[in-house]
Amino acid sequence: MLRGGLIGCGFFGAIQLEAWRRMEGVEIVAACDLDPGRAAGLAPRAYTSAEEMLGREQLDFVDIATRPDSHLELVRLAVAHKLPVICQKPMAATWREAVEMVEAAETAGVPLMIHENWRWQPWFRAAKQILERGEIGRPVAYLFRSRKRDGLGSSPYSHQPYFRQMPRLLIYETLVHSIDTARFLFGEIESLLAQARRINPLIQGEDQAQLLLAHRDGPRGVIDGHRFLNHDPAGPSLDEALLEGDEGYVRVLATGDVYLNGRCVWTNQVQVGYRGDSARAVQEHFLDCLRTGRSFESGGRQYLPTFAAAEAAYLSLTEGRRVALSELLADLRGGG
């Protein structure tokens, strides 16, 4: 039985806790939140101080589900206690902090994984298998359409109202999922061009964006997103996807159903958990890697190119040009 401590008991912390409770061989024995009322009742013991929790509890890992500006400090605290970390995305507040998180964990020899659940949605796993079997030939192009109707009106993003004050929003919080899924499906991203705007005047960040991505020796893709409309038909996925090769195409609907050349080849029948039970899937992967020593799919260093792509999008918006990810990744220290 692995014993975990949860730091952050807000909207997504509750989703992760629900998944932990349905898994075998693991127990969240302590929960921490600045609001004592949110932590109370979620685990056998509740804290308002992460430092106190890590000092008192005998833990095997830490699950960080707080806002990104706290991630670097909390990762440093966890690795000082030699505790493996699974940390919610966005990875960090800035590119430099993301790099420092990775370097802190690697220097201490402590496993660090980013909780990136999109690639674990079962419809994208099914699509990956189709691509690997060569059923659409050589990938040529793709399109992700990210939609959710919660950005309208005077009280947008009701589940996570702090979104309204974030200077970087849609790309940083939402489209980074699609970026990482594109990496999962098609390999490393070489360069990126972005355009974005703010439609709702009551928020600070961007709420509509289009990204044009080029993969190394791979396809060209478009990620198109806003949060003013739901997909039709709607379903558990925020993304619809069209993946095209030189011998066919795959279409992933928001329902989770997967079509190959117009024929349904995978029907989504997952009825529990978050978006295809993807939170549980990524958390099971984390535990499996802790037990076996295998590498994480989204380990800290492995996830840096995803975070770099989001950072490159904002640099593209500022400078009005296509940005090569090598501009950000070139100065990384080796390791991991």
C-alpha positions in Angstrom: 0.0 0.0 0.0 1.5 3.3 -1.1 0.6 6.3 1.1 0.1 9.7 -0.6 -0.4 13.3 0.5 -2.6 15.6 -1.5 -1.7 19.3 -1.6 -4.5 21.5 -3.0 -8.1 20.5 -2.4 -9.8 22.7 -5.0 -11.6 21.9 -8.2 -9.0 19.5 -9.7 -7.7 18.2 -6.4 -11.1 16.8 -5.8 -11.1 15.1 -9.2 -7.7 13.5 -8.5 -8.8 12.4 -5.1 -11.9 10.7 -6.5 -9.6 8.8 -8.8 -7.2 7.8 -6.1 -10.1 6.4 -4.0 -11.0 4.0 -6.9 -7.5 2.6 -7.2 -6.0 -0.4 -5.5 -2.8 -0.4 -3.5 -2.8 3.3 -2.7 -4.3 5.6 -0.1 -4.3 9.4 0.4 -3.7 9.6 4.1 -3.4 13.3 4.4 -4.7 16.4 2.6 -3.5 20.0 2.7 -5.2 23.3 1.7 -4.9 26.9 2.8 -8.7 26.6 3.4 -9.0 24.2 6.3 -12.7 23.6 5.4 -11.7 22.2 2.0 -9.1 19.7 3.4 -11.3 18.5 6.2 -12.9 15.2 5.5 -11.0 14.4 2.3 -8.3 12.3 4.1 -7.8 10.9 7.6 -5.7 14.0 8.5 -6.0 17.6 7.2 -3.4 20.4 7.3 -3.2 24.0 6.2 0.7 23.8 5.9 2.4 21.6 3.4 5.6 21.8 5.4 3.9 20.6 8.5 2.2 17.7 6.6 5.4 16.5 5.1 7.2 16.8 8.4 4.6 14.7 10.3 3.4 12.1 7.8 5.1 9.0 6.6 4.4 9.3 2.9 5.5 7.5 -0.2 4.6 10.3 -2.6 3.0 13.8 -2.9 0.3 14.9 -5.3 0.4 18.6 -6.0 -2.9 20.1 -7.2 -2.4 23.8 -6.4 -2.2 26.8 -8.7 1.0 26.9 -10.9 2.7 29.8 -9.1 3.1 27.6 -6.0 4.5 24.5 -7.9 8.2 25.3 -7.7 8.2 25.9 -3.9 6.2 22.8 -3.3 8.3 20.6 -5.5 11.4 21.9 -3.7 9.8 21.0 -0.4 8.8 17.5 -1.5 12.2 16.7 -2.9 13.8 17.9 0.2 11.9 15.2 1.9 12.9 12.7 -0.8 9.3 12.2 -1.8 8.3 11.4 -5.4 5.9 14.1 -6.9 3.0 14.0 -9.3 2.3 17.7 -10.1 -0.7 19.2 -11.9 -0.4 21.2 -15.0 0.3 24.0 -15.9 3.7 22.9 -14.9 4.9 26.3 -13.5 4.3 30.0 -13.6 7.2 30.7 -15.9 9.6 28.8 -18.2 12.5 29.4 -15.8 10.5 28.0 -12.9 9.6 24.9 -14.9 13.3 24.3 -15.6 14.2 24.9 -11.9 11.6 22.3 -10.9 13.2 19.7 -13.1 16.7 20.5 -12.0 15.7 20.4 -8.3 14.2 17.0 -8.7 17.0 15.6 -10.8 19.7 17.0 -8.4 17.9 15.3 -5.5 17.4 12.1 -7.4 13.6 12.3 -6.8 11.0 11.2 -9.4 8.9 14.1 -10.8 5.9 13.6 -13.1 3.5 16.2 -14.5 -0.2 15.2 -14.3 -1.0 15.6 -18.0 -4.1 13.5 -18.5 -5.2 14.4 -22.0 -2.9 11.9 -23.7 -4.4 9.3 -21.4 -8.0 9.8 -22.6 -8.8 6.4 -24.1 -9.9 7.7 -27.5 -6.5 9.3 -28.1 -4.8 6.0 -27.0 -7.0 4.3 -29.6 -6.1 6.8 -32.2 -2.4 6.3 -31.4 -2.7 2.6 -32.0 -4.3 3.3 -35.4 -1.4 5.6 -36.4 1.2 3.1 -35.2 -0.4 0.3 -37.3 0.0 2.6 -40.3 -3.7 2.5 -41.2 -3.7 6.1 -42.5 -0.2 5.9 -44.1 2.2 8.7 -43.5 0.7 11.5 -41.3 0.4 14.7 -43.2 -1.9 17.1 -41.3 -4.1 17.4 -38.2 -6.7 19.6 -36.6 -7.7 19.9 -33.0 -10.8 21.9 -32.2 -11.0 22.7 -28.5 -14.4 23.9 -27.2 -16.3 24.5 -24.0 -19.1 27.0 -23.4 -18.0 28.5 -20.1 -16.3 31.7 -21.1 -19.4 33.8 -21.6 -21.0 36.6 -19.6 -20.2 38.4 -16.4 -19.2 35.3 -14.4 -17.1 33.1 -16.8 -15.2 30.0 -15.7 -17.5 29.4 -12.7 -15.7 26.2 -11.7 -12.3 28.0 -11.6 -13.1 31.7 -11.3 -9.4 32.6 -10.7 -9.1 32.1 -14.5 -10.5 35.6 -14.9 -7.4 37.2 -13.5 -4.8 35.2 -15.3 -2.8 37.2 -17.9 -2.2 34.0 -19.9 -5.3 31.9 -20.1 -6.5 29.8 -23.0 -3.1 28.5 -24.4 -1.5 28.2 -20.9 -4.4 26.4 -19.3 -6.3 24.6 -22.0 -4.6 24.3 -25.4 -1.4 23.0 -23.7 -3.4 19.8 -23.4 -3.8 19.6 -27.2 -0.2 20.5 -27.6 0.9 17.6 -25.5 -1.5 15.2 -27.2 -0.1 16.3 -30.6 3.4 15.4 -29.2 2.1 12.1 -28.1 0.6 11.3 -31.5 3.2 12.8 -33.9 6.4 13.3 -32.0 8.4 16.4 -31.2 7.3 19.9 -32.2 9.9 21.9 -34.1 8.2 25.3 -34.4 5.0 27.2 -33.7 3.1 30.2 -34.9 0.3 31.7 -32.9 -2.5 34.2 -33.0 -4.9 35.0 -30.2 -7.3 37.6 -28.9 -9.5 38.4 -25.9 -13.3 38.4 -26.6 -14.8 38.6 -23.1 -13.6 42.0 -21.7 -14.1 40.9 -18.1 -11.0 38.7 -18.1 -7.4 39.5 -18.4 -6.0 36.7 -20.7 -6.8 35.4 -24.2 -9.9 33.4 -24.8 -9.5 32.5 -28.5 -6.4 31.2 -30.2 -5.1 29.4 -33.2 -1.7 27.6 -33.3 0.1 26.4 -36.3 2.6 23.6 -35.4 5.3 21.9 -37.4 6.6 18.6 -36.1 10.2 17.3 -36.7 10.0 15.1 -39.8 6.2 14.9 -39.3 2.9 16.6 -40.1 1.8 20.2 -39.9 -1.1 20.8 -37.5 -3.6 23.4 -36.3 -4.9 23.8 -32.8 -8.0 26.0 -32.8 -9.6 26.9 -29.4 -12.2 29.0 -27.6 -14.6 28.6 -24.8 -17.8 30.0 -26.1 -19.5 27.0 -27.7 -20.0 23.3 -26.9 -19.3 20.6 -29.5 -22.2 19.1 -31.3 -22.6 16.3 -30.5 -21.2 17.0 -27.0 -19.3 14.5 -24.9 -16.6 14.1 -22.4 -13.8 15.4 -24.6 -13.0 19.1 -25.0 -11.3 18.3 -28.3 -12.5 17.1 -31.6 -9.6 15.9 -33.8 -9.0 15.1 -37.4 -5.8 13.2 -38.2 -4.9 12.9 -41.9 -2.4 10.7 -43.6 -1.6 10.0 -47.2 -3.8 6.8 -47.1 -6.7 7.8 -44.9 -7.9 9.7 -41.9 -9.0 9.3 -38.3 -11.7 11.4 -36.7 -12.1 11.7 -33.0 -15.5 13.1 -31.9 -16.1 14.9 -28.6 -18.2 11.9 -27.6 -14.9 9.9 -27.6 -15.9 7.8 -30.6 -13.1 7.1 -33.1 -13.7 6.8 -36.8 -11.3 5.5 -39.4 -12.1 6.6 -43.0 -15.7 7.2 -42.0 -16.3 4.0 -40.1 -16.6 3.8 -36.3 -13.8 1.6 -35.1 -13.8 2.5 -31.4 -16.9 3.4 -29.3 -16.5 5.2 -26.1 -18.1 3.2 -23.3 -16.3 4.8 -20.3 -18.9 6.1 -17.9 -16.9 6.9 -14.8 -14.3 9.4 -13.9 -12.9 12.6 -15.5 -12.9 12.7 -19.3 -12.7 9.0 -20.1 -11.3 8.3 -16.6 -8.0 9.9 -17.7 -7.1 11.2 -14.3 -7.2 7.6 -12.9 -5.2 6.4 -15.9 -2.3 8.9 -15.5 -2.2 8.3 -11.7 -2.0 4.5 -12.3 0.8 5.2 -14.7 2.6 7.2 -12.0 2.3 4.4 -9.4 3.3 1.7 -11.9 6.5 3.6 -12.7 7.2 4.2 -9.0 6.9 0.4 -8.4 8.8 -0.8 -11.5 11.3 2.0 -12.1 10.0 2.6 -15.6 10.2 6.1 -17.0 7.2 8.4 -16.9 5.6 9.4 -20.2 5.3 13.0 -18.8 8.3 13.1 -16.4 9.5 16.6 -15.6 12.2 16.8 -18.3 10.1 14.8 -20.8 7.3 17.4 -20.3 9.4 20.5 -20.8 9.0 20.5 -24.6 5.2 20.7 -24.1 5.6 23.7 -21.7 8.2 25.2 -24.1 5.6 25.0 -26.9 3.1 27.0 -24.9 5.8 29.5 -24.0 6.8 29.7 -27.7 3.1 30.5 -28.5 3.2 33.6 -26.3 6.6 34.6 -27.7 5.1 34.3 -31.2 2.2 36.5 -30.2 4.6 39.2 -28.8 7.0 39.2 -31.7 4.7 38.3 -34.5 6.8 35.4 -35.9 7.2 31.7 -36.0 9.2 30.5 -33.0 11.5 27.4 -33.0 11.3 25.5 -29.7 15.1 25.1 -29.9 15.3 28.8 -28.8 14.0 27.8 -25.4 15.4 24.3 -25.1 18.9 24.9 -26.3 20.3 26.1 -22.9 18.9 23.2 -20.8 21.4 21.2 -18.8 21.5 17.6 -19.7 20.2 14.9 -17.5 17.1 13.1 -16.5 
